[in-house]
Amino acid sequence: MSRNNEDRFGPRGDAGSEAPAATLPNPLDFVSPTEHVELPSQGRGYPQGHPLFGKETIEIKYMTAKEEDILSSRSLLKKGLAIERLLQSLICDRNIDAKSLFIGDRNSILISARRSAYGNIYSTKVTCPNCTTVSPYDFDLNNSKISESDNYDKYDIKISTEGWFKVTLPITGFLVEFRILKGQDEVDMVENAKKKKTEKNVSSQLKRMIVSVNEYKERYVIDGVVEKLPAQDSIFLRGAYKAASPDIRIVEDFTCPSCEFQQELEVPFGADFFWPER
């Protein structure tokens, strides 16, 4: 029995009939533009095998209506997942998990995405630290700068073979090994704060960043040390962490229109960061 090609491919149709719309090339099809964003970490601190190990930049695509849908999703906003989904959608390399990125690198992506989508001027409202007057203020996102610390010598920071950092605390003398926090850590800390309904920002950060104390890696040992750590050691360790983890900052000179108080002001990442008044 001969095979019926009409059963396999459908009826042939007339030679002049139009092809189904799904098979027609889109005459306005184009490749979405992308940009390479400088990573504050310069790829340092990522483990070998990570796609960003030793990389100075990351390629992201420009925001589209798809990303605006993510940012306007009530479900994602309620669950606190909008930024995570946005980052994952923007990153071109699908082998990169947005939650595995260092927080400074994530901030750099968000600033670049916001600038390419809505322009370099971010209009928001700020509160004067002196008189609490709320006033409009325009930040220029083109003034973003990667803040790198030259305080390695001050804290005598050593880098371990795993890419982690080691310092000796001034009061207890403990040798502490710590790592740079990632997006997943940020998400987990927010979730834990919601569940426990308490705010322990300092101790939560320290417990997450510390890998070992005097080579003890057991979690109960690290947690116990953090709970009893002298304030001077805590401040020293957080200073060392800041020195070891470059970030991106936008700082401008602010003068209060009400009381004329002057101070450097860092851009606030408020709810309107991705939804400017246009």
Secondary structure, DSSP 4 states (H G I P E B T S, - for coil): ----HHHHH-----TTSPPPGGGSPPTT--PPPEEEEEPTTTTTTSPTTSTTTT-SEEEEEPP-HHHHHHHH-HHHHHHT-HHHHHHHHHBS-TT--GGGSBHHHHHHHHHHHHHHHH-SEEEEEEE-TTT--EEEEEEEGGG-EEE----HHHHT-EE-TTS-EEEE-TTT--EEEE---BHHHHHHHHHHHHHHT---HHHHHHHHHEEEETTB--HHHHHHHHHH--HHHHHHHHHHHHHHS-EEE-EEEEE-TTT--EEEEEPP--TTSSS---
